[in-house]
Amino acid sequence: MKKSIAPLIGTIVLGITLISFDANAQMGSLMMGLLGFGSRQGVMSGGTAWGTGVFRSNGERIYFTTTSERGTAITYTDGPLSSGWMMMGGQLVCVSCHGPNGRGGKHNMGMMQVMDAKDIRWSVLQREFDAEKFRLAVVKGQDPDGTKMKLDMPRWNISNEDLADLIAFLKTLP
């Protein structure tokens, strides 16, 4: 009996942690779907557990799910997963580090490691980045001054069209 309760308690603790992370209520639904509770359509299958009509734009969908309405693959290398920071081999999405409002901030990743995610609202980014410099940061992990970013920042494999949609979404964040 005790063995069957442990996974349930772990799931509840994970859910509480996500809520306390200041994620919106739908993040919990996404995680529950990824954990196999409810919808089987999750990020790992190339779909999204969020449902139809949830996103106002493809850029917003990319930010929250790293899936494109075009059906193009959006994959990554490096990032917290490469350092063993993501639990259970989780799938990174922009919101994982930058938060639902794009403001980023410091995240305690365990084992005394802290990650400082940049504020990626375009109103803040445009002081340092134009569209090309942003592409280099996202795809190659290159800061505007040409130096390499830390490996905390994943190197994304994203099409130019999807990247333009993501930038358009970032421009909507207050």
N, C-alpha and C positions, 0 to 999 in steps of 0.2 A: 504494500500500500504506500509506504513512504517513497519508494522509487517512482511511482506514477505521479506523485504530487510535486516532486522536484521540478520537472519541466514546466508544469503549470505555474509554479511560483516564479521560475525564471522568466517566463513570458510576461507575467504581471509586472515584475520588476523592470523589464525592458520597456514595457508600455508606459510605466510611470516615468522612467528616465526620459523617454521621448517627449512626453508632455512637458516635463520640467525643462526641457531643452528650448522651450519657447517656439516649438514647431506648431504649425497650425493643426487642427484636428485631423485633417486628411493624412498627415504623415503617419499617424497611428494606423489608419486603415491600410496604407501602403505597406507598412512593416508587417501587419498581421497577414496581408496577402502574401508577402515574401516568405513569411514563416510557415505558410501552408494552411493558415486558418482563413476560411472564406474563399474568395476567388482564387483560382489557380493561375490566372493570367497575371504574371508579375514581370518585373524588369528582366529577370533571367530568361524568360521565354520570348523577349523582344516586344512584348505588349506593355500595357500599363494597367495597374489595379485601380486607377483613379476613376475610371468610367468615362463614358462618352460625353462630350460637351462641357467638361470641367474647365478646360483651359481656353482663354480668350485668344491665344495665338500659339503658333508653333514654337516661338521663342520661349514662352512661358512653360510649355510642355517640356522642352529641352531642359530648362533650368531645374524643373522639379523631378524629371524622370530619366533624363538622357536618352529619350526616344524621340524620334522625329515623325511627324505626320507623313513625311515623304517615304518612310520605311527605310531610310538610310541608316547604316550602323554608326553609332557613336560610341567608340571604345576609348580606352586610355591605357597608358603605362605609368609607372611610378605612382606618386600619391601616397596617402597614409596606408593604403592596403599593402604596398610594397614593404613598409616598415612593420607590418604586423599590427597596425593600429585598428583596422576594421574588424569587428566581431564577425565570426562565422563566415568569413569570406564575402562580406557584404558588397553590394554594388554602389560605387560612389555616384553621386549626383551633385550638381553645383550647390544645391541647398544644404547638403551634408555639412559643408564647411562655412559657406557664406550666409547661411540662415535664410528664412523665408522672406526677409526684407532686403537682402543683399548687403547688409552692413558688416558682415563678417565678425571678427573679434577673436579673442583668445579661447582656445579649447584645450582642456586638460585631457590628454590622450592616454593617460595611464603611464606607469613605469617612469614617472617624473618627466615625461615629455609634454611639451606645450607647443601647440601650433597656433600661429597668429594669421588668421585668414583676412585678406584684404577686403576693404569695403569696395564692392564692385558695382555700386550704383553709377550709372554713366555720368551723372552730375558731378561725382567725385573723380571718377576715372579720367574724364576728358582733360583734366589738368596735366596728366602725364601721357595719356594714350590717345592715339587716333585709331581708326579701324585696323590698320596694318600692324601697329605696335601691339594692339590687343590680340590680333591673330597670332603673332609671334609668341606672346605670353601664353596663350591657350594651347597652341600646337607644339611649340618648341621649348616652353619654359624659359623665355627670355624676357628680362626686365627692359623697360624703355631705354635704359642706358647701355644695353647690350650684354649685361652680366647675366649669368645663369641664376634662375630662381631656385630655391630649395626644392628638394624632391617631394615636399609636402604637396606641392601643386602638381596635380596629374598633367601629363602631356596627352591632350585629347586628339583623337582622330575624328575630325568633324569636317563636313563639306563647307565650302564657302557660303552656300545658300543658307545652311543651317546656322552657321556662325553669324551671318547678317541678321537672321531672325532672332538669335540670342541677343545681339547688340540692341536690336529694336526693343526687345523686352526690357533690357537693363535701362534703357532710356525712359521707361514708364515708371520706374521705381522712384518714389519721392525721396 
